[in-house]
Amino acid sequence: MKYLRYVAIIIALVGLISCNNNSEKDAEAITASKVKKAENEAIPEMSIYNLPSHWTTQNGEEIELKDLQGKVVVMVMIYTTCKAACPRLVADMRNIEKQVPEEKKDDVQYVFVSIDPETDTPERLKAFSKENEMEDEKWLFLRGTEADTREFAAVLAVNYKEISPMDFSHSNIISVFDQRGEMVHQQEGLGVDNKETIAAIIELAK
């Protein structure tokens, strides 16, 4: 009888070990599945994160647009020496930011892209951010090459033309992108009703 009891205990222990091993294997399988799913979630075809362009921030850091993944991006193209439309666009961006609920503010990135990279050096962009009290991380200023700037403007449907060395004629468009870089909304004009823009941002933000 003692022998049979020992056998029963050994069988029970083997079964317990087997169950533990299966649980570990199940956990590993679930983790692997999640990793594989994340890897398979490719950037959408129409995402701006597919663009190979490189940009320099107001802090002199080199980034790619795909570095902005994971946040709602509100973007506008301006140039710092503009004295007409651009100050209004800056005010519109500030107005939009103020209306986003506090609990969603960390999920939104506001980006200004220069259409005059020759003048708008990182140093100039940094000074511009200070002048406009936009030094928090939520405000990002970018400059690229002439070619990358022109390509990106075409993607945003922003037209611009140099009138003189310090003056450009340009579209006044604010664009909203989701966390994967797909455009979901555009606001055109200066000082326009931004209710739809705010609604789009709030709906997207986590």
Protein Blocks (a to p, Z undefined) as FASTA:
>chain_A
ZZmmmmmmmmmmmmmmmmmmmmmmmmmmmmmmmmmmmmmmccdfklcklpcbdcddfkop
acdfklmgoiacddddddfkbcklmmmmmmmmmmmmmmpcfklmmmpccddddfblmlmg
fklmmmmmmmnopabfklccddddfklmmmmmmmnopacddfbfkbccdddddddddfko
pafbdcedehiafklmmmmmmmmpZZ
